[in-house]
Amino acid sequence: MQYLMMPLDEHYDFGFGTTAEAFFGAARLLDEKNQGNFFFEHLPRNFLLRHAIELFLKSGIVIIHRILKLPYGDSHFDSKPMVLVDAKWKPFHQVHSVGYLYGHWKDLIAQNADKLKALCKYKPDWTIPAELDDWITTIEKTDPGSTYYRYPANRDSNEDKMKSPFKETGQNDIFPPDLPEGKKVKAFVIENEKSASLYAPLSTMNLPKKLRPRHFLRPQIF
């Protein structure tokens, strides 16, 4: 994608695309810097990726509306961009759900694929991969309002357990029978008169997939 070296409001998509690229680039830099780390680095990384997805979708919606001169309901195609949410048009600044944005973007492509193809020099296939639906659904379920990776205990205190790389566990999980001889295990132990609680990083535990934290957004979406 090529962008103008001009203020964002001068861009064809009002700057959503180049801003998305900036967030995506920052996420990649964080990923490279934190290779091998296993603390809470995934939270800012995932926020940047999720926000980039939101902005890329908004960019696509603006471009299709403008290039095909499709109005936003009763509003001109060149007016402030909006998205259709439950049969109502809402301005972009009120919509952060990648589910609604993706649904609108997908409908625009499905309903105008022939027109879009006609505008392209090399006539690409405008079919949207089926697996993209699943990826977007996963992101939407995890973070519908762009807050999950930014705040602790935002909607439900159980969410902190899901996104944490540390889990409360038992001795058998961190010291399984097949633990290699000599391998060191780090764990945090809280003891009282009646019991002891073990907290260990997932890298030392043999947890089923469903109990692992929601670490990484799928890079394939980009």
C-alpha positions in Angstrom: 0.0 0.0 0.0 1.3 3.5 -0.9 0.4 6.5 1.3 0.8 10.2 0.7 3.5 12.2 2.7 0.7 14.6 3.7 -1.5 15.2 6.7 -3.8 12.3 7.5 -7.0 14.2 6.6 -5.6 14.6 3.0 -5.4 10.8 2.5 -8.0 9.1 0.4 -9.1 7.0 3.4 -8.8 9.9 5.9 -5.6 8.4 7.3 -7.0 5.1 8.7 -4.7 2.9 6.6 -1.4 4.6 7.4 -2.3 4.8 11.1 -3.1 1.1 11.0 0.3 0.4 9.4 2.0 2.4 12.2 0.3 0.3 14.9 1.1 -2.9 13.1 4.7 -1.9 12.7 4.9 -1.1 16.4 3.5 -4.5 17.3 6.1 -6.2 15.1 8.9 -4.3 16.8 7.6 -5.3 20.3 7.4 -8.9 19.1 11.0 -8.9 17.9 12.3 -7.2 21.1 10.5 -9.6 23.4 11.3 -12.9 21.8 11.8 -15.4 24.5 10.2 -13.3 27.2 7.3 -14.8 29.1 5.7 -12.1 31.3 2.9 -9.8 30.2 4.5 -8.6 26.9 1.7 -10.1 24.9 -0.9 -7.6 26.2 0.5 -4.4 24.5 1.4 -6.4 21.5 -2.1 -7.8 21.1 -3.6 -4.4 21.7 -1.6 -2.9 18.9 -2.5 -5.8 16.5 -6.2 -5.6 17.4 -6.2 -1.9 16.9 -4.5 -2.2 13.6 -7.2 -4.6 12.4 -9.9 -2.2 13.4 -8.2 0.6 11.5 -7.5 -1.5 8.4 -11.2 -2.4 8.3 -12.2 1.2 8.6 -9.8 2.1 5.9 -11.3 -0.5 3.5 -14.8 0.7 4.3 -13.9 4.3 3.5 -12.1 3.4 0.3 -15.0 1.3 -1.1 -17.6 3.8 -0.2 -15.7 6.6 -1.9 -14.4 4.8 -5.0 -17.9 3.4 -5.7 -19.7 6.5 -4.5 -21.8 4.5 -2.1 -23.7 6.6 0.4 -23.8 6.0 4.2 -27.5 5.6 4.4 -28.9 9.1 3.8 -25.4 10.6 4.0 -23.1 11.5 1.1 -20.3 9.0 0.3 -17.8 11.8 1.0 -19.2 12.6 4.4 -17.9 11.5 7.8 -17.6 7.7 7.5 -20.1 5.4 9.2 -20.8 1.7 9.7 -24.0 -0.2 9.7 -24.7 -1.6 13.2 -27.9 -3.5 13.8 -29.6 -1.7 10.9 -28.5 1.7 12.2 -25.7 3.9 10.8 -23.2 4.9 13.4 -20.1 7.2 13.0 -16.7 5.4 13.2 -15.8 7.0 16.5 -18.7 5.1 18.1 -17.8 1.7 16.7 -14.8 -0.3 17.8 -16.2 -3.8 17.3 -14.1 -5.6 14.7 -17.1 -7.9 14.3 -19.4 -5.1 13.1 -16.7 -3.5 11.0 -15.8 -6.8 9.4 -19.4 -7.6 8.6 -19.9 -4.2 6.9 -16.6 -4.5 5.0 -17.5 -8.0 3.9 -20.9 -7.1 2.7 -19.5 -4.2 0.7 -17.1 -6.6 -1.1 -19.7 -9.3 -1.6 -22.3 -6.9 -3.1 -19.8 -5.0 -5.3 -17.2 -7.6 -6.2 -17.7 -7.2 -10.0 -17.5 -3.4 -9.8 -14.3 -3.6 -7.7 -12.7 -6.2 -10.0 -13.5 -3.9 -13.0 -11.5 -1.1 -11.4 -8.4 -3.3 -11.0 -5.8 -3.6 -13.7 -5.0 -7.3 -13.0 -8.5 -8.5 -12.1 -7.8 -10.1 -8.7 -10.1 -12.6 -7.0 -12.2 -10.7 -4.4 -13.4 -13.9 -2.6 -12.9 -13.5 1.1 -11.2 -16.6 2.7 -13.6 -18.5 4.8 -11.2 -18.9 7.7 -11.2 -15.1 8.1 -14.6 -15.3 9.6 -13.3 -17.6 12.4 -10.3 -15.3 13.1 -12.5 -12.2 13.4 -15.0 -14.1 15.6 -12.2 -15.1 18.0 -11.0 -11.5 18.3 -14.6 -10.2 18.7 -15.4 -12.7 21.5 -12.1 -11.9 23.3 -12.1 -8.1 22.9 -15.4 -6.6 21.5 -14.7 -3.1 22.8 -10.9 -2.7 22.4 -10.4 -2.9 26.2 -9.4 -6.5 27.0 -5.7 -6.0 26.5 -5.5 -2.5 28.0 -7.1 -2.9 31.4 -7.1 -5.5 34.2 -10.5 -6.8 35.3 -12.3 -4.7 32.8 -15.5 -6.6 32.3 -15.1 -9.7 34.4 -12.4 -10.6 36.9 -12.1 -14.0 35.4 -10.6 -12.4 32.3 -7.4 -11.6 34.1 -7.0 -15.3 34.7 -7.5 -16.0 31.0 -5.0 -13.5 29.7 -2.3 -14.0 32.4 0.8 -16.1 31.6 0.8 -17.3 35.2 -1.7 -19.8 36.5 -2.6 -21.2 39.9 -1.8 -24.9 39.7 -0.9 -28.0 41.6 2.4 -29.8 42.1 1.6 -32.5 39.6 1.3 -29.9 36.8 4.6 -28.3 37.3 6.4 -31.5 38.3 5.0 -34.0 35.8 6.3 -37.6 35.7 8.1 -37.0 32.4 9.9 -33.8 33.6 13.5 -34.0 32.3 16.1 -34.7 34.9 17.8 -31.6 36.1 15.3 -29.2 34.6 14.6 -26.3 36.9 11.1 -25.0 37.6 10.2 -21.6 38.9 7.0 -21.1 40.9 5.6 -18.7 43.4 4.2 -20.3 46.5 1.8 -18.8 49.1 1.5 -20.9 52.2 -0.9 -20.7 55.2 -1.9 -23.0 58.0 -4.4 -24.9 55.9 -3.1 -24.9 52.4 -0.5 -23.8 49.9 -1.1 -22.1 46.5 1.3 -22.6 43.6 1.6 -20.0 40.8 3.7 -20.9 37.8 4.4 -19.6 34.3 2.7 -21.6 31.6 6.0 -22.4 30.1 6.7 -24.8 33.0 3.2 -26.4 33.0 1.4 -29.0 31.0 -1.9 -27.3 30.7 -4.6 -28.2 28.1 -5.0 -25.6 25.3 -8.3 -24.3 26.6 -6.7 -23.2 29.9 -3.8 -21.3 28.2 -4.0 -17.5 28.1 -5.2 -15.7 25.0 -1.7 -14.8 24.0 -1.5 -14.1 20.3 -3.7 -12.8 17.6 -3.3 -14.7 14.3 -0.6 -13.1 12.2 -2.3 -14.6 9.1 -5.0 -11.9 9.3 -2.5 -9.4 7.9 
